[in-house]
Amino acid sequence: PYCGACTDLKHRLNDLGWRDKVIVLNFHEEWANLIAQYIGITAVPSMIIDTDNGKTNSPIYIGVGEIGRQLYKHLETKK
């Protein structure tokens, strides 16, 4: 709720109809912050796309623009 970029990203997800395909975590929640630390997220907004059920390390995408590009690549081009 305090991150303008995160709020903007959530609105874009809703506008594009992708919100039900993305899990959004609030790093102000202790458990979510622990997960972020464990997997190496150091900036918000950040995103990981898990394509193999956690078998390999997935890249971390940072920033609204890069997240939008990756979501488009994975959600729109596979329709």
C-alpha positions in Angstrom: 0.0 0.0 0.0 3.0 2.4 0.4 4.8 1.7 -2.8 3.6 3.8 -5.7 5.2 1.6 -8.3 3.6 -1.5 -6.8 0.2 0.1 -6.7 0.6 1.1 -10.4 1.6 -2.4 -11.3 -1.5 -3.9 -9.5 -3.7 -1.5 -11.4 -2.1 -2.5 -14.7 -2.6 -6.2 -13.9 -6.2 -5.5 -13.2 -6.6 -3.5 -16.4 -5.0 -6.2 -18.6 -7.0 -9.0 -17.0 -3.9 -10.7 -15.6 -4.5 -10.2 -11.9 -5.8 -13.8 -11.4 -2.6 -15.1 -13.0 -0.2 -13.3 -10.6 0.4 -13.7 -6.9 1.2 -10.3 -5.3 3.0 -10.3 -2.0 3.3 -7.4 0.5 6.8 -7.3 1.8 5.5 -5.5 4.9 4.2 -8.9 6.0 7.0 -10.6 7.9 6.5 -14.0 6.2 6.7 -12.4 2.7 9.8 -10.5 3.6 11.5 -13.7 4.8 10.7 -15.3 1.5 12.1 -12.3 -0.4 15.3 -12.4 1.6 15.6 -16.2 1.0 15.3 -16.0 -2.8 17.3 -12.8 -3.2 14.7 -10.1 -3.9 16.3 -6.7 -3.0 14.0 -4.2 -4.7 10.3 -3.7 -5.2 8.4 -4.2 -7.3 10.1 -7.5 -8.3 8.8 -10.6 -9.9 9.8 -14.2 -10.4 8.2 -16.4 -13.1 8.4 -20.0 -12.1 8.1 -22.2 -15.2 9.3 -25.5 -13.8 7.7 -25.8 -10.3 10.8 -24.6 -8.5 13.3 -27.1 -10.0 15.7 -24.4 -11.1 16.4 -20.8 -9.9 14.2 -18.4 -11.8 15.5 -14.9 -12.7 14.3 -11.9 -10.7 12.7 -9.1 -12.8 12.8 -5.7 -11.2 10.7 -2.6 -12.1 7.3 -2.0 -13.5 8.5 -1.8 -17.1 10.5 -5.0 -17.0 7.8 -6.8 -15.2 5.3 -5.7 -17.8 7.5 -6.9 -20.6 8.0 -10.3 -19.0 4.3 -10.7 -18.2 3.3 -9.8 -21.8 5.9 -12.3 -23.0 4.6 -15.1 -20.8 0.9 -14.4 -20.8 0.0 -12.7 -24.0 2.2 -14.5 -26.5 1.1 -17.9 -25.3 -2.6 -17.3 -26.0 
